[in-house]
Amino acid sequence: MRQPLPFVKKALSIFSLDEYVLSGVMSKEHCEAIKKAIATHRNILVIGGTGSGKTTLVNAIINEMVLFDPTERVFIIEDTVKFNVPLKTACNTTQPLKSP
């Protein structure tokens, strides 16, 4: 039996939080709440099913972090590189998932 191959497509462009509002995907109130959370260094949890847009939203949040403070430091640990982090102070590392 062959192992399934994961397929992850990196985003070619990043939507801004304001574009989420303009397209009607997110309310202005939700957008402002996320921006406030970024400005006050709050934790933001993004959850959802496969294909629901989690990675796209996280990329928008990271983009907003960069706009707010380009000197922000970001360290991301993930099993597959999915996020676009346009920061000079960003570090991205992958760690394969291990079965229990």
N, CA, C and O atoms as a printed pandas DataFrame, in Angstrom:
     atom_number atom_name residue_name chain_id  residue_number  x_coord  y_coord  z_coord
0              1         N          MET        A               1    0.843   -1.171    0.000
1              2        CA          MET        A               1    0.000    0.000    0.000
2              3         C          MET        A               1    0.894    1.243    0.000
3              4         O          MET        A               1    1.857    1.321    0.763
4              5         N          ARG        A               2    0.579    2.184   -0.835
5              6        CA          ARG        A               2    1.353    3.424   -0.919
6              7         C          ARG        A               2    0.878    4.438    0.101
7              8         O          ARG        A               2   -0.303    4.516    0.437
8              9         N          GLN        A               3    1.832    5.207    0.579
9             10        CA          GLN        A               3    1.503    6.297    1.497
10            11         C          GLN        A               3    0.931    7.454    0.685
11            12         O          GLN        A               3    1.405    7.725   -0.418
12            13         N          PRO        A               4   -0.084    8.143    1.214
13            14        CA          PRO        A               4   -0.588    9.323    0.501
14            15         C          PRO        A               4    0.462   10.433    0.523
15            16         O          PRO        A               4    1.194   10.590    1.500
16            17         N          LEU        A               5    0.523   11.182   -0.545
17            18        CA          LEU        A               5    1.455   12.297   -0.621
18            19         C          LEU        A               5    0.715   13.590   -0.301
19            20         O          LEU        A               5   -0.284   13.910   -0.944
20            21         N          PRO        A               6    1.193   14.320    0.675
21            22        CA          PRO        A               6    0.526   15.590    0.983
22            23         C          PRO        A               6    0.800   16.598   -0.123
23            24         O          PRO        A               6    1.908   16.669   -0.655
24            25         N          PHE        A               7   -0.216   17.372   -0.460
25            26        CA          PHE        A               7   -0.069   18.410   -1.475
26            27         C          PHE        A               7   -0.452   19.731   -0.847
27            28         O          PHE        A               7   -1.606   19.939   -0.473
28            29         N          VAL        A               8    0.500   20.611   -0.731
29            30        CA          VAL        A               8    0.247   21.926   -0.150
30            31         C          VAL        A               8    0.670   22.964   -1.167
31            32         O          VAL        A               8    1.824   23.002   -1.592
32            33         N          LYS        A               9   -0.276   23.808   -1.553
33            34        CA          LYS        A               9   -0.001   24.865   -2.517
34            35         C          LYS        A               9    0.203   26.173   -1.767
35            36         O          LYS        A               9   -0.703   26.642   -1.079
36            37         N          LYS        A              10    1.382   26.764   -1.894
37            38        CA          LYS        A              10    1.636   28.051   -1.247
38            39         C          LYS        A              10    0.849   29.142   -1.954
39            40         O          LYS        A              10    0.673   29.117   -3.172
40            41         N          ALA        A              11    0.383   30.089   -1.172
41            42        CA          ALA        A              11   -0.397   31.193   -1.718
42            43         C          ALA        A              11    0.455   32.034   -2.667
43            44         O          ALA        A              11    1.597   32.376   -2.359
44            45         N          LEU        A              12   -0.120   32.360   -3.826
45            46        CA          LEU        A              12    0.576   33.223   -4.772
46            47         C          LEU        A              12    0.402   34.688   -4.401
47            48         O          LEU        A              12    1.265   35.517   -4.690
48            49         N          SER        A              13   -0.712   34.997   -3.764
49            50        CA          SER        A              13   -0.941   36.357   -3.281
50            51         C          SER        A              13   -1.599   36.265   -1.910
51            52         O          SER        A              13   -2.225   35.262   -1.568
52            53         N          ILE        A              14   -1.446   37.323   -1.142
53            54        CA          ILE        A              14   -2.001   37.339    0.207
54            55         C          ILE        A              14   -3.123   38.359    0.259
55            56         O          ILE        A              14   -2.939   39.515   -0.123
56            57         N          PHE        A              15   -4.285   37.930    0.732
57            58        CA          PHE        A              15   -5.408   38.836    0.925
58            59         C          PHE        A              15   -5.164   39.635    2.201
59            60         O          PHE        A              15   -4.632   39.107    3.177
60            61         N          SER        A              16   -5.548   40.885    2.190
61            62        CA          SER        A              16   -5.458   41.684    3.413
62            63         C          SER        A              16   -6.745   41.505    4.212
63            64         O          SER        A              16   -7.760   41.057    3.677
64            65         N          LEU        A              17   -6.697   41.852    5.475
65            66        CA          LEU        A              17   -7.911   41.789    6.294
66            67         C          LEU        A              17   -8.968   42.737    5.733
67            68         O          LEU        A              17  -10.160   42.430    5.769
68            69         N          ASP        A              18   -8.538   43.887    5.215
69            70        CA          ASP        A              18   -9.489   44.830    4.621
70            71         C          ASP        A              18  -10.160   44.237    3.384
71            72         O          ASP        A              18  -11.332   44.510    3.127
72            73         N          GLU        A              19   -9.431   43.430    2.616
73            74        CA          GLU        A              19  -10.028   42.761    1.452
74            75         C          GLU        A              19  -11.068   41.732    1.889
75            76         O          GLU        A              19  -12.059   41.522    1.189
76            77         N          TYR        A              20  -10.854   41.092    3.030
77            78        CA          TYR        A              20  -11.868   40.191    3.579
78            79         C          TYR        A              20  -13.163   40.954    3.821
79            80         O          TYR        A              20  -14.249   40.456    3.526
80            81         N          VAL        A              21  -13.044   42.172    4.362
81            82        CA          VAL        A              21  -14.226   43.000    4.647
82            83         C          VAL        A              21  -14.884   43.435    3.342
83            84         O          VAL        A              21  -16.101   43.322    3.194
84            85         N          LEU        A              22  -14.089   43.934    2.393
85            86        CA          LEU        A              22  -14.629   44.409    1.118
86            87         C          LEU        A              22  -15.352   43.310    0.345
87            88         O          LEU        A              22  -16.331   43.578   -0.351
88            89         N          SER        A              23  -14.871   42.076    0.466
89            90        CA          SER        A              23  -15.500   40.960   -0.245
90            91         C          SER        A              23  -16.694   40.384    0.509
91            92         O          SER        A              23  -17.392   39.512   -0.009
92            93         N          GLY        A              24  -16.933   40.865    1.729
93            94        CA          GLY        A              24  -18.075   40.387    2.504
94            95         C          GLY        A              24  -17.823   39.107    3.275
95            96         O          GLY        A              24  -18.750   38.542    3.855
96            97         N          VAL        A              25  -16.586   38.642    3.292
97            98        CA          VAL        A              25  -16.246   37.414    4.010
98            99         C          VAL        A              25  -16.168   37.666    5.510
99           100         O          VAL        A              25  -16.467   36.781    6.313
100          101         N          MET        A              26  -15.763   38.885    5.885
101          102        CA          MET        A              26  -15.576   39.227    7.290
102          103         C          MET        A              26  -16.253   40.571    7.556
103          104         O          MET        A              26  -16.238   41.466    6.711
104          105         N          SER        A              27  -16.842   40.696    8.737
105          106        CA          SER        A              27  -17.453   41.980    9.097
106          107         C          SER        A              27  -16.364   42.975    9.494
107          108         O          SER        A              27  -15.262   42.585    9.880
108          109         N          LYS        A              28  -16.686   44.249    9.395
109          110        CA          LYS        A              28  -15.736   45.299    9.804
110          111         C          LYS        A              28  -15.401   45.150   11.286
111          112         O          LYS        A              28  -14.266   45.392   11.695
112          113         N          GLU        A              29  -16.391   44.751   12.090
113          114        CA          GLU        A              29  -16.171   44.571   13.529
114          115         C          GLU        A              29  -15.173   43.446   13.801
115          116         O          GLU        A              29  -14.296   43.580   14.654
116          117         N          HIS        A              30  -15.313   42.335   13.071
117          118        CA          HIS        A              30  -14.368   41.228   13.249
118          119         C          HIS        A              30  -12.965   41.639   12.807
119          120         O          HIS        A              30  -11.977   41.292   13.454
120          121         N          CYS        A              31  -12.884   42.373   11.710
121          122        CA          CYS        A              31  -11.595   42.856   11.214
122          123         C          CYS        A              31  -10.925   43.743   12.254
123          124         O          CYS        A              31   -9.735   43.591   12.531
124          125         N          GLU        A              32  -11.675   44.655   12.823
125          126        CA          GLU        A              32  -11.120   45.561   13.837
126          127         C          GLU        A              32  -10.711   44.799   15.096
127          128         O          GLU        A              32   -9.723   45.152   15.740
128          129         N          ALA        A              33  -11.468   43.755   15.450
129          130        CA          ALA        A              33  -11.114   42.940   16.620
130          131         C          ALA        A              33   -9.779   42.226   16.392
131          132         O          ALA        A              33   -8.954   42.144   17.302
132          133         N          ILE        A              34   -9.569   41.711   15.182
133          134        CA          ILE        A              34   -8.303   41.040   14.869
134          135         C          ILE        A              34   -7.157   42.053   14.881
135          136         O          ILE        A              34   -6.087   41.776   15.422
136          137         N          LYS        A              35   -7.383   43.229   14.281
137          138        CA          LYS        A              35   -6.340   44.266   14.271
138          139         C          LYS        A              35   -5.992   44.711   15.691
139          140         O          LYS        A              35   -4.825   44.956   15.996
140          141         N          LYS        A              36   -6.995   44.815   16.554
141          142        CA          LYS        A              36   -6.744   45.190   17.950
142          143         C          LYS        A              36   -5.942   44.094   18.657
143          144         O          LYS        A              36   -5.033   44.382   19.436
144          145         N          ALA        A              37   -6.291   42.830   18.373
145          146        CA          ALA        A              37   -5.554   41.711   18.970
146          147         C          ALA        A              37   -4.092   41.731   18.531
147          148         O          ALA        A              37   -3.197   41.438   19.325
148          149         N          ILE        A              38   -3.855   42.073   17.276
149          150        CA          ILE        A              38   -2.480   42.175   16.772
150          151         C          ILE        A              38   -1.743   43.308   17.482
151          152         O          ILE        A              38   -0.613   43.136   17.939
152          153         N          ALA        A              39   -2.393   44.465   17.568
153          154        CA          ALA        A              39   -1.761   45.648   18.164
154          155         C          ALA        A              39   -1.430   45.454   19.639
155          156         O          ALA        A              39   -0.472   46.036   20.147
156          157         N          THR        A              40   -2.225   44.637   20.325
157          158        CA          THR        A              40   -2.012   44.419   21.761
158          159         C          THR        A              40   -1.335   43.076   22.053
159          160         O          THR        A              40   -1.310   42.617   23.195
160          161         N          HIS        A              41   -0.790   42.457   21.005
161          162        CA          HIS        A              41   -0.059   41.188   21.121
162          163         C          HIS        A              41   -0.879   40.092   21.806
163          164         O          HIS        A              41   -0.371   39.376   22.668
164          165         N          ARG        A              42   -2.129   39.971   21.421
165          166        CA          ARG        A              42   -2.989   38.909   21.953
166          167         C          ARG        A              42   -2.787   37.636   21.133
167          168         O          ARG        A              42   -2.311   37.689   19.999
168          169         N          ASN        A              43   -3.149   36.499   21.712
169          170        CA          ASN        A              43   -3.124   35.242   20.978
170          171         C          ASN        A              43   -4.357   35.174   20.092
171          172         O          ASN        A              43   -5.442   35.599   20.489
172          173         N          ILE        A              44   -4.184   34.635   18.888
173          174        CA          ILE        A              44   -5.289   34.476   17.945
174          175         C          ILE        A              44   -5.321   33.012   17.537
175          176         O          ILE        A              44   -4.333   32.484   17.027
176          177         N          LEU        A              45   -6.437   32.365   17.756
177          178        CA          LEU        A              45   -6.604   30.959   17.397
178          179         C          LEU        A              45   -7.465   30.878   16.149
179          180         O          LEU        A              45   -8.578   31.402   16.128
180          181         N          VAL        A              46   -6.961   30.228   15.113
181          182        CA          VAL        A              46   -7.695   30.060   13.859
182          183         C          VAL        A              46   -7.948   28.572   13.677
183          184         O          VAL        A              46   -7.007   27.787   13.561
184          185         N          ILE        A              47   -9.209   28.186   13.651
185          186        CA          ILE        A              47   -9.554   26.771   13.496
186          187         C          ILE        A              47  -10.588   26.618   12.388
187          188         O          ILE        A              47  -11.317   27.557   12.068
188          189         N          GLY        A              48  -10.641   25.432   11.813
189          190        CA          GLY        A              48  -11.625   25.153   10.776
190          191         C          GLY        A              48  -11.283   23.853   10.081
191          192         O          GLY        A              48  -10.205   23.290   10.272
192          193         N          GLY        A              49  -12.194   23.398    9.291
193          194        CA          GLY        A              49  -12.023   22.153    8.564
194          195         C          GLY        A              49  -11.050   22.296    7.400
195          196         O          GLY        A              49  -10.600   23.396    7.079
196          197         N          THR        A              50  -10.739   21.174    6.781
197          198        CA          THR        A              50   -9.867   21.156    5.619
198          199         C          THR        A              50  -10.467   22.016    4.515
199          200         O          THR        A              50  -11.648   21.891    4.190
200          201         N          GLY        A              51   -9.648   22.883    3.945
201          202        CA          GLY        A              51  -10.096   23.715    2.836
202          203         C          GLY        A              51  -10.980   24.881    3.224
203          204         O          GLY        A              51  -11.602   25.503    2.362
204          205         N          SER        A              52  -11.046   25.187    4.516
205          206        CA          SER        A              52  -11.942   26.258    4.970
206          207         C          SER        A              52  -11.301   27.644    4.914
207          208         O          SER        A              52  -11.984   28.644    5.134
208          209         N          GLY        A              53  -10.005   27.717    4.626
209          210        CA          GLY        A              53   -9.345   29.011    4.493
210          211         C          GLY        A              53   -8.495   29.425    5.678
211          212         O          GLY        A              53   -8.161   30.601    5.819
212          213         N          LYS        A              54   -8.139   28.474    6.532
213          214        CA          LYS        A              54   -7.320   28.799    7.713
214          215         C          LYS        A              54   -5.977   29.409    7.313
215          216         O          LYS        A              54   -5.588   30.451    7.840
216          217         N          THR        A              55   -5.276   28.770    6.393
217          218        CA          THR        A              55   -3.965   29.254    5.978
218          219         C          THR        A              55   -4.073   30.629    5.335
219          220         O          THR        A              55   -3.234   31.495    5.582
220          221         N          THR        A              56   -5.088   30.838    4.521
221          222        CA          THR        A              56   -5.296   32.138    3.875
222          223         C          THR        A              56   -5.526   33.221    4.916
223          224         O          THR        A              56   -4.983   34.320    4.801
224          225         N          LEU        A              57   -6.329   32.918    5.935
225          226        CA          LEU        A              57   -6.590   33.896    6.991
226          227         C          LEU        A              57   -5.331   34.160    7.817
227          228         O          LEU        A              57   -5.037   35.311    8.140
228          229         N          VAL        A              58   -4.592   33.115    8.160
229          230        CA          VAL        A              58   -3.363   33.307    8.942
230          231         C          VAL        A              58   -2.359   34.148    8.146
231          232         O          VAL        A              58   -1.682   35.003    8.717
232          233         N          ASN        A              59   -2.260   33.911    6.843
233          234        CA          ASN        A              59   -1.385   34.748    6.022
234          235         C          ASN        A              59   -1.825   36.207    6.064
235          236         O          ASN        A              59   -0.981   37.102    6.104
236          237         N          ALA        A              60   -3.128   36.462    6.055
237          238        CA          ALA        A              60   -3.642   37.836    6.153
238          239         C          ALA        A              60   -3.304   38.439    7.512
239          240         O          ALA        A              60   -2.959   39.617    7.602
240          241         N          ILE        A              61   -3.402   37.638    8.562
241          242        CA          ILE        A              61   -3.077   38.115    9.912
242          243         C          ILE        A              61   -1.584   38.433   10.014
243          244         O          ILE        A              61   -1.206   39.464   10.572
244          245         N          ILE        A              62   -0.737   37.555    9.481
245          246        CA          ILE        A              62    0.705   37.809    9.490
246          247         C          ILE        A              62    1.016   39.078    8.697
247          248         O          ILE        A              62    1.838   39.891    9.118
248          249         N          ASN        A              63    0.359   39.243    7.555
249          250        CA          ASN        A              63    0.551   40.452    6.750
250          251         C          ASN        A              63    0.178   41.701    7.548
251          252         O          ASN        A              63    0.873   42.715    7.479
252          253         N          GLU        A              64   -0.907   41.629    8.297
253          254        CA          GLU        A              64   -1.328   42.762    9.130
254          255         C          GLU        A              64   -0.303   43.031   10.229
255          256         O          GLU        A              64   -0.054   44.185   10.577
256          257         N          MET        A              65    0.294   41.967   10.779
257          258        CA          MET        A              65    1.345   42.136   11.787
258          259         C          MET        A              65    2.524   42.913   11.210
259          260         O          MET        A              65    3.086   43.788   11.869
260          261         N          VAL        A              66    2.894   42.582    9.967
261          262        CA          VAL        A              66    4.010   43.251    9.305
262          263         C          VAL        A              66    3.690   44.725    9.076
263          264         O          VAL        A              66    4.544   45.589    9.271
264          265         N          LEU        A              67    2.451   45.008    8.660
265          266        CA          LEU        A              67    2.046   46.400    8.441
266          267         C          LEU        A              67    2.063   47.183    9.748
267          268         O          LEU        A              67    2.442   48.354    9.774
268          269         N          PHE        A              68    1.652   46.532   10.829
269          270        CA          PHE        A              68    1.599   47.197   12.128
270          271         C          PHE        A              68    2.996   47.454   12.686
271          272         O          PHE        A              68    3.279   48.537   13.199
272          273         N          ASP        A              69    3.873   46.440   12.580
273          274        CA          ASP        A              69    5.225   46.576   13.127
274          275         C          ASP        A              69    6.202   45.729   12.314
275          276         O          ASP        A              69    6.321   44.527   12.552
276          277         N          PRO        A              70    6.902   46.343   11.355
277          278        CA          PRO        A              70    7.833   45.588   10.513
278          279         C          PRO        A              70    9.020   44.995   11.268
279          280         O          PRO        A              70    9.753   44.176   10.715
280          281         N          THR        A              71    9.218   45.397   12.524
281          282        CA          THR        A              71   10.321   44.831   13.307
282          283         C          THR        A              71    9.867   43.650   14.167
283          284         O          THR        A              71   10.654   43.097   14.936
284          285         N          GLU        A              72    8.607   43.270   14.035
285          286        CA          GLU        A              72    8.057   42.146   14.809
286          287         C          GLU        A              72    8.865   40.889   14.522
287          288         O          GLU        A              72    9.266   40.649   13.383
288          289         N          ARG        A              73    9.103   40.087   15.556
289          290        CA          ARG        A              73    9.789   38.808   15.389
290          291         C          ARG        A              73    8.757   37.694   15.386
291          292         O          ARG        A              73    7.855   37.663   16.223
292          293         N          VAL        A              74    8.900   36.781   14.437
293          294        CA          VAL        A              74    7.951   35.674   14.296
294          295         C          VAL        A              74    8.739   34.378   14.189
295          296         O          VAL        A              74    9.719   34.297   13.449
296          297         N          PHE        A              75    8.311   33.378   14.925
297          298        CA          PHE        A              75    8.900   32.043   14.843
298          299         C          PHE        A              75    7.759   31.067   14.630
299          300         O          PHE        A              75    6.861   30.964   15.466
300          301         N          ILE        A              76    7.789   30.353   13.519
301          302        CA          ILE        A              76    6.698   29.436   13.171
302          303         C          ILE        A              76    7.253   28.022   13.096
303          304         O          ILE        A              76    8.261   27.766   12.437
304          305         N          ILE        A              77    6.579   27.115   13.780
305          306        CA          ILE        A              77    6.912   25.693   13.696
306          307         C          ILE        A              77    5.709   25.010   13.069
307          308         O          ILE        A              77    4.595   25.106   13.584
308          309         N          GLU        A              78    5.928   24.327   11.968
309          310        CA          GLU        A              78    4.836   23.630   11.298
310          311         C          GLU        A              78    5.392   22.385   10.628
311          312         O          GLU        A              78    6.598   22.273   10.408
312          313         N          ASP        A              79    4.512   21.454   10.305
313          314        CA          ASP        A              79    4.983   20.222    9.684
314          315         C          ASP        A              79    5.214   20.401    8.184
315          316         O          ASP        A              79    6.029   19.683    7.604
316          317         N          THR        A              80    4.527   21.327    7.552
317          318        CA          THR        A              80    4.688   21.638    6.141
318          319         C          THR        A              80    4.683   23.156    6.000
319          320         O          THR        A              80    3.802   23.819    6.548
320          321         N          VAL        A              81    5.641   23.713    5.283
321          322        CA          VAL        A              81    5.696   25.170    5.139
322          323         C          VAL        A              81    4.498   25.651    4.321
323          324         O          VAL        A              81    4.340   25.284    3.156
324          325         N          LYS        A              82    3.646   26.488    4.953
325          326        CA          LYS        A              82    2.447   26.991    4.291
326          327         C          LYS        A              82    2.332   28.503    4.363
327          328         O          LYS        A              82    1.634   29.111    3.552
328          329         N          PHE        A              83    3.000   29.108    5.313
329          330        CA          PHE        A              83    2.778   30.523    5.564
330          331         C          PHE        A              83    3.825   31.394    4.883
331          332         O          PHE        A              83    5.008   31.056    4.832
332          333         N          ASN        A              84    3.360   32.519    4.363
333          334        CA          ASN        A              84    4.243   33.519    3.768
334          335         C          ASN        A              84    4.506   34.587    4.821
335          336         O          ASN        A              84    3.596   35.317    5.213
336          337         N          VAL        A              85    5.737   34.674    5.271
337          338        CA          VAL        A              85    6.074   35.636    6.320
338          339         C          VAL        A              85    7.077   36.641    5.751
339          340         O          VAL        A              85    8.268   36.343    5.665
340          341         N          PRO        A              86    6.603   37.830    5.361
341          342        CA          PRO        A              86    7.490   38.820    4.743
342          343         C          PRO        A              86    8.256   39.662    5.760
343          344         O          PRO        A              86    8.258   40.890    5.678
344          345         N          LEU        A              87    8.895   39.012    6.701
345          346        CA          LEU        A              87    9.665   39.712    7.732
346          347         C          LEU        A              87   11.117   39.271    7.673
347          348         O          LEU        A              87   11.406   38.095    7.451
348          349         N          LYS        A              88   12.022   40.202    7.871
349          350        CA          LYS        A              88   13.439   39.843    7.953
350          351         C          LYS        A              88   13.735   39.124    9.259
351          352         O          LYS        A              88   14.707   38.376    9.357
352          353         N          THR        A              89   12.891   39.352   10.266
353          354        CA          THR        A              89   13.120   38.755   11.584
354          355         C          THR        A              89   12.278   37.505   11.793
355          356         O          THR        A              89   11.986   37.138   12.931
356          357         N          ALA        A              90   11.886   36.850   10.708
357          358        CA          ALA        A              90   11.061   35.645   10.816
358          359         C          ALA        A              90   11.929   34.403   10.700
359          360         O          ALA        A              90   12.927   34.386    9.978
360          361         N          CYS        A              91   11.536   33.386   11.411
361          362        CA          CYS        A              91   12.204   32.090   11.332
362          363         C          CYS        A              91   11.123   31.039   11.163
363          364         O          CYS        A              91   10.167   30.991   11.938
364          365         N          ASN        A              92   11.271   30.207   10.162
365          366        CA          ASN        A              92   10.295   29.161    9.908
366          367         C          ASN        A              92   11.038   27.837    9.893
367          368         O          ASN        A              92   12.039   27.691    9.191
368          369         N          THR        A              93   10.561   26.890   10.651
369          370        CA          THR        A              93   11.175   25.573   10.679
370          371         C          THR        A              93   10.086   24.518   10.581
371          372         O          THR        A              93    8.957   24.728   11.023
372          373         N          THR        A              94   10.434   23.396   10.005
373          374        CA          THR        A              94    9.467   22.308    9.901
374          375         C          THR        A              94    9.874   21.181   10.827
375          376         O          THR        A              94   11.058   20.917   11.036
376          377         N          GLN        A              95    8.897   20.543   11.359
377          378        CA          GLN        A              95    9.103   19.396   12.231
378          379         C          GLN        A              95    8.105   18.337   11.793
379          380         O          GLN        A              95    6.899   18.559   11.899
380          381         N          PRO        A              96    8.571   17.189   11.303
381          382        CA          PRO        A              96    7.624   16.169   10.861
382          383         C          PRO        A              96    6.760   15.678   12.017
383          384         O          PRO        A              96    7.220   15.544   13.151
384          385         N          LEU        A              97    5.501   15.416   11.699
385          386        CA          LEU        A              97    4.597   14.869   12.706
386          387         C          LEU        A              97    4.958   13.422   12.957
387          388         O          LEU        A              97    5.269   12.684   12.022
388          389         N          LYS        A              98    4.919   13.015   14.206
389          390        CA          LYS        A              98    5.229   11.632   14.561
390          391         C          LYS        A              98    3.965   10.955   15.049
391          392         O          LYS        A              98    3.170   11.541   15.782
392          393         N          SER        A              99    3.795    9.728   14.636
393          394        CA          SER        A              99    2.650    8.955   15.111
394          395         C          SER        A              99    2.870    8.577   16.563
395          396         O          SER        A              99    4.002    8.323   16.975
396          397         N          PRO        A             100    1.781    8.537   17.354
397          398        CA          PRO        A             100    1.940    8.176   18.776
398          399         C          PRO        A             100    2.405    6.755   18.957
399          400         O          PRO        A             100    2.585    6.303   20.088
